[in-house]
Amino acid sequence: MSYRPGRKIWIATATILFLAACVYISNSLTELPLDVPVLDGSTTTVIPGVHLIGSIGPAAAYVVETSDGLALIDSGLDDDAGAIKSEMEKLGLDWKRLRAIFLTHVHGDHCGGAERLRAETGATVYAGQRDASIIAAGGPRDAFFSTFQMPNHSPHPTRVDLNLEGGEVISIGNATFKILDTPGHTSGSVCYLLEKNGRRVLFSGDVIFRLGNKPLGTYSAYMAPRYRGDAREYLSTLKTLRHLRVPDLVLPGHPAASRPAHSPKLSPPEWDEMLDSGIHEMERLVARFDSDGADFLDGEPKQLLPGLYYFGDFMETAVYGLAVGSEFILIDAHGGTGLYEYLQRTGKELGLQAVKPTAVLLTACSARETAGLSDLIEQTHAQVFVAEAGMELIRARCPSGTTIVATNEPDKLKQFSVTPIELGMPGTTLLAYALDLSHKKILISGNIPTGGNQRTIEELVSPPGKASVTLPEFIGVIRSLSTIRPDLWLPARPVNSQNANLYQGEWQAILEKDFKAARELVQFRGTP
C-alpha cells in the first residue's frame, strides 16, 4: 500500500472539526433559553421529559422520562398512590414503566405511595441512609408527620432497596442522577441532581421547600430532635449548595406553596440570595442553641439552668423542680400516685443526690394540678403553697397536719426567690410563678396559656360548673400575662415539645394564639 500523507491529514482534520461541532452543539443546547412554566402546583410538563405531578397535595412529585423507563421523585401522601397514577396518565405516561423511585426524605407526604408503586412495578426504591431505616420501619409517627395531625393517615413500612450516603451517581437509561447528601430538614434528606440532554435539574425535596418568599424548609430545625430537623446540619447543607453551580431548574417539594407562582429557573443572584439568607438564619439559630441550650421540653429530663430542672413528663404532664440550697421545690403535683418515686428515679438520671420536695407550689386547685398531692405529702411532708382562695379546698385534699401556706403572704415564698403572680379574675385560685435565675426571667404558668391549643382550652373551660376556669376568666388570664416578658416559659403541657427558651416576639405570639382560640370558642358558644 502506498503512503498517502494527505489522506491522513484530511481524516485528522475532519475528526477535529467533528468533535468541535459536537462540543459547540452541546454548549449551544445548554445555553439555549429555557421556556418553562411557572409552578403553581398543578400537573404540568416542566421541560420535555421532566414533569411535575401536582394536584396530589400537600407535596408534589416529579417524573423523569428516560430511555429505560420512568424515574419518580417522591411518591405523595396516599398509600395507594392512586392520585399519582391518575396524574401520570393525564400526561400520557404509563406508571407501570416505573424503574426507580427516588425519595427525598422520610415525611409521609413524600414517601406515602412508594411501597404500593414498588410492589406493582418492581421499581427500585432509593432513600438517604439516615431516613431509610425509619421509612422501612414505618415509624415513629413523629418522624413521618412532624407536628401535623393527619388523622386520616398512618405511617407504614416501605422497603428501601438502596440506602444513599451521598456522592453516588445512578444512571437510568440516558439520565444520570447525582446524589447530594443534604441533611437538616430531616437527618436523611437528600437532593437529586439530574443531568439529561445537557440540562441540570435539582430535585430538592423540602430542603428547598418552595420558590419565592421564605423558600427553605428550615422550620424543622427549630423543633425538638424527635421531629428530625437539625440546625447545624442544615447550615452545612446550605453552604454545600452555595458552592454548587446554579442548576438550570430547581424543582422544590411544595411548589404549590409558592405565592405567587414562581419559575423554576433561578438566576444566579436569586440562587445566591436564597442560600445566603438561609445560611444567616441557621447561623443565628446555631448560635442561639450554643448560647442558651436547645432546651426542648420533649420528655427527656434535663437541667434548664443551674438549680432549675425539667424532669420530663409524668402521666403526660411536664414536671419542674427548683433546688434552692437545701430546699427542693416542686411545681404542682400532677399525675396521681407514683409521682414521688418518679422524682427519685429521674433525679438520679439528672445526677441529683436525693429529690425530696420540701415545698409544692400549686398553679391551680383542680384535679389536674393536685392528683398526686396527697400521696406525695404522705411521703415527704412538704408544705403546700396555694392561692388564698383555694386554701380550704387543698386542706381537704391533704393529710391531716399538712402545712398549707397562702401565696399572698409575700415573706413566705421569699426564701425560694420565687414571686407568685395572681392571674385572671379576683377570687380564683390561678397562679403563675416568676423567678430570676442566671440573669433570666423564668415563668412557670401551669395549664395557661396553652399555645393556641383549642382542645386544651375546651378541656379547661368544660363542662360548665366543673371547669378549672370560665372562658372570661381564661381570657382575663391571657390579658394579665401580656405584661410579662419571660426568657423561659415552662408550661404544664408543652406544645409539640417546644423549646423552653423564648425570643423576640414569641411570647406575644403565644398569647395571641390563645386569645384568638378563646374568642372563637366564645363566638361558637355565644358566651358573653
Stockholm file with secondary structure:
# STOCKHOLM 1.0

chainA/1-528         MSYRPGRKIWIATATILFLAACVYISNSLTELPLDVPVLDGSTTTVIPGVHLIGSIGPAAAYVVETSDGLALIDSGLDDDAGAIKSEMEKLGLDWKRLRAIFLTHVHGDHCGGAERLRAETGATVYAGQRDASIIAAGGPRDAFFSTFQMPNHSPHPTRVDLNLEGGEVISIGNATFKILDTPGHTSGSVCYLLEKNGRRVLFSGDVIFRLGNKPLGTYSAYMAPRYRGDAREYLSTLKTLRHLRVPDLVLPGHPAASRPAHSPKLSPPEWDEMLDSGIHEMERLVARFDSDGADFLDGEPKQLLPGLYYFGDFMETAVYGLAVGSEFILIDAHGGTGLYEYLQRTGKELGLQAVKPTAVLLTACSARETAGLSDLIEQTHAQVFVAEAGMELIRARCPSGTTIVATNEPDKLKQFSVTPIELGMPGTTLLAYALDLSHKKILISGNIPTGGNQRTIEELVSPPGKASVTLPEFIGVIRSLSTIRPDLWLPARPVNSQNANLYQGEWQAILEKDFKAARELVQFRGTP
#=GR chainA/1-528 SS CCCCHHHHHHHHHHHHHHHHHHHHHHHHHHHSCCCCCCBCSSCEEEETTEEEECSSCSSCEEEEEETTEEEEECCCSCTTCHHHHHHHHHTTCCGGGEEEEECCCSCHHHHTTHHHHHHHHCCEEEEEHHHHHHHHHTCCHHHHHTTCCCTTCCCCCCCCSEEECSSCEEEETTEEEEEEECCSSSTTCEEEEEEETTEEEEEEETTBCCSSSSCBCGGGGGSCGGGCCCHHHHHHHHHHHHTSCCCSEEEESCGGGCSSCBCSCCCHHHHHHHHHHHHHHHHHHHHHHHHHCCCBCSSCCEEEETTEEEEEEETTEEEEEEEETTEEEEECCCSSTTHHHHHHHHHHHTTCSCCCCSEEECSCCSHHHHTTHHHHHHHHCCEEEECGGGHHHHHHHSCTTCCEEETTSHHHHHTTTEEEEECSSTTCCCEEEEEEETTEEEEEEETCCCSSCHHHHHHHHCSTTTSSSCHHHHHHHHHHHTTCCCSEEEESSCSTTCBSBCCTTHHHHHHHHHHHHHHHHHHHHTCC
#=GC SS_cons         CCCCHHHHHHHHHHHHHHHHHHHHHHHHHHHSCCCCCCBCSSCEEEETTEEEECSSCSSCEEEEEETTEEEEECCCSCTTCHHHHHHHHHTTCCGGGEEEEECCCSCHHHHTTHHHHHHHHCCEEEEEHHHHHHHHHTCCHHHHHTTCCCTTCCCCCCCCSEEECSSCEEEETTEEEEEEECCSSSTTCEEEEEEETTEEEEEEETTBCCSSSSCBCGGGGGSCGGGCCCHHHHHHHHHHHHTSCCCSEEEESCGGGCSSCBCSCCCHHHHHHHHHHHHHHHHHHHHHHHHHCCCBCSSCCEEEETTEEEEEEETTEEEEEEEETTEEEEECCCSSTTHHHHHHHHHHHTTCSCCCCSEEECSCCSHHHHTTHHHHHHHHCCEEEECGGGHHHHHHHSCTTCCEEETTSHHHHHTTTEEEEECSSTTCCCEEEEEEETTEEEEEEETCCCSSCHHHHHHHHCSTTTSSSCHHHHHHHHHHHTTCCCSEEEESSCSTTCBSBCCTTHHHHHHHHHHHHHHHHHHHHTCC
//
